[in-house]
Amino acid sequence: MIYGYVRVSTDHQDCANQKLGIEAKANALGLHIDKYIEDDGISGTKEPEKRALGKLLSILQPDDIVIVSEISRLGRKLFMIMRILEHCMKIGARVYTVKDNYELGDNIQSKVLAFAFALSAEIERDLISQRTREALAHIKASGRKLGRAFGCKNKSHKLDGKYYIIKKLKESGLSNRKIAKKLKVSSTTINYYIKAQIDRN
């Protein structure tokens, strides 16, 4: 089996971009993706068992192939990524990455590259966290309040431009929960959006 693994936060455009890259990689290797496994809105710091990735790892067979956008999609912690790759290696499954142009094999070069890529992914995550903390500390030290100003509302909404789609789905008898699932947002987001539209109109 040839699997494509995708992990995104909430950016559906990024999900589409990852799939395009994975498809291109598969084509270059003369392969066809049999199934996509997606972790939508789940942090890479979570253990694989708490993600769809864990289910994929549990069903991998010898000679199966997993293609992923980049090695950091598997996880954001060094030893977590190494455990995942070690599991695939023991089973005899192969892992390809698009951006890193990495191929997991049972050789020392693969292991060294995997370590390097995983380490860089963790360093990048830590640096981003550190910069965020420093920026927040600077804002607090300057006397400015953190968060949105009182009475300020978002100028844009993730459902902007989808009013008529939601209206038609409501008219067809779908519940807010089912509409939320179809549009890949939370039920709370749909409830607030619909209420805001009713209040506006």
C-alpha positions in Angstrom: 0.0 0.0 0.0 1.1 3.6 -0.8 0.0 6.1 1.9 0.1 9.8 1.9 0.2 11.3 5.4 -0.9 14.9 5.9 -0.9 16.9 9.2 -2.3 20.5 9.3 -3.4 22.9 12.0 -6.4 24.8 10.6 -5.1 26.0 7.3 -7.0 24.0 4.6 -4.9 25.6 1.9 -1.8 24.0 3.5 -3.6 20.7 3.4 -4.2 21.0 -0.3 -0.5 22.1 -0.9 0.8 19.1 1.0 -1.3 16.8 -1.0 -0.1 18.4 -4.3 3.5 17.9 -3.2 2.8 14.3 -2.2 1.1 13.5 -5.5 4.0 15.0 -7.4 6.5 13.0 -5.4 4.5 9.8 -5.9 4.4 10.5 -9.7 8.1 11.1 -9.8 8.6 7.7 -8.1 6.2 6.0 -10.5 3.7 5.4 -7.6 0.1 6.0 -7.0 -1.3 7.0 -3.6 -3.8 4.4 -2.4 -5.0 6.2 0.7 -4.5 9.5 2.5 -4.2 9.6 6.3 -5.0 13.0 7.7 -4.4 14.7 11.1 -6.5 17.8 10.9 -6.0 20.5 13.6 -3.7 18.2 15.7 -0.3 19.3 17.0 2.8 17.4 16.0 3.8 17.4 19.7 1.1 14.9 20.5 2.1 11.2 20.6 1.3 9.3 17.4 -1.1 7.1 19.3 -3.3 10.1 19.9 -3.3 10.9 16.2 -4.5 9.2 13.0 -0.8 8.6 12.4 -0.8 6.0 15.2 -3.4 4.0 13.3 -1.4 4.1 10.2 1.7 2.9 12.0 -0.2 0.0 13.5 -1.3 -1.3 10.0 1.9 -0.8 8.1 3.2 -3.9 6.4 6.6 -4.8 4.8 7.2 -2.8 1.6 4.4 -0.3 2.3 5.4 3.2 1.5 4.5 6.5 3.4 5.0 9.8 1.6 4.9 12.9 3.7 5.4 16.6 2.9 8.4 17.0 5.3 9.7 15.0 8.2 8.4 17.6 10.8 4.8 16.5 9.7 5.5 13.2 11.5 6.2 15.1 14.8 7.9 18.1 16.3 10.1 16.3 18.8 13.4 14.7 18.0 13.0 11.3 19.8 9.4 11.0 18.7 10.4 11.2 15.0 13.2 8.8 15.6 10.8 6.3 17.2 8.4 6.6 14.3 11.2 6.0 11.7 12.6 3.2 13.7 9.2 1.5 13.8 8.9 1.8 10.0 12.4 0.5 9.6 11.8 -2.6 11.7 8.6 -3.4 9.8 10.3 -2.9 6.4 8.2 0.1 5.4 9.7 3.0 3.5 9.2 6.7 4.1 9.7 9.4 1.6 9.5 13.2 2.2 8.8 15.8 -0.4 10.6 19.0 0.8 13.5 17.3 2.6 13.9 14.8 -0.3 14.5 12.1 2.3 14.2 8.3 1.9 14.2 6.0 4.9 16.4 3.0 4.3 18.2 0.5 6.4 21.6 2.2 6.2 23.7 4.6 8.3 23.1 7.5 5.9 19.4 7.3 6.4 19.7 7.2 10.1 22.1 10.2 10.2 19.8 12.2 7.9 16.7 11.3 9.9 18.5 12.5 13.1 19.5 15.8 11.5 16.1 16.5 10.1 14.3 15.6 13.3 16.7 17.7 15.3 16.3 20.8 13.1 12.5 20.4 13.3 12.6 20.4 17.1 15.0 23.4 17.2 12.7 25.3 14.8 9.7 24.6 17.1 11.7 25.7 20.2 12.9 28.9 18.5 9.3 29.8 17.4 8.1 29.3 21.0 11.0 31.3 22.4 10.3 34.2 20.0 6.6 34.2 20.9 7.4 34.3 24.6 9.9 37.1 24.1 7.4 39.1 22.1 4.6 38.7 24.7 7.0 39.6 27.5 8.1 42.8 25.6 4.4 43.8 25.1 3.6 43.2 28.8 6.8 45.1 29.9 5.7 48.1 27.7 2.5 48.3 29.6 0.3 47.2 26.7 -2.5 44.8 27.3 -2.2 41.4 25.7 -5.0 40.2 23.4 -7.6 42.0 21.4 -8.5 45.5 22.6 -11.8 45.7 24.5 -14.8 46.1 22.1 -12.6 45.2 19.1 -14.0 42.6 16.7 -12.3 40.5 14.1 -12.4 42.2 10.7 -12.5 38.9 9.0 -14.1 35.5 9.7 -13.1 32.1 8.5 -16.7 31.7 7.2 -16.8 35.0 5.3 -18.1 34.4 1.8 -19.9 31.2 2.7 -23.2 32.8 3.9 -25.3 31.5 1.0 -23.7 28.0 1.2 -24.6 27.8 4.9 -28.1 29.2 4.1 -28.7 26.5 1.5 -27.4 23.8 3.8 -29.7 25.0 6.6 -32.7 25.1 4.1 -31.9 21.5 3.1 -32.4 20.5 6.8 -28.9 19.9 7.9 -28.1 20.6 11.6 -25.5 23.1 12.6 -23.3 20.3 13.7 -23.4 18.6 10.3 -22.8 21.9 8.6 -19.8 22.5 10.8 -18.4 19.1 9.9 -18.9 19.7 6.2 -17.2 23.1 6.3 -14.4 21.7 8.6 -15.1 24.2 11.5 -16.3 23.7 15.0 -20.0 23.7 15.9 -19.4 26.7 18.1 -18.0 28.7 15.1 -21.1 27.8 13.0 -23.5 28.7 15.9 -21.9 32.1 16.5 -21.7 32.8 12.7 -25.4 32.0 12.1 -26.5 34.0 15.2 -24.4 36.9 14.0 -26.0 36.8 10.6 -29.5 36.7 12.1 -28.7 39.7 14.4 -27.3 41.5 11.4 -30.3 40.9 9.2 
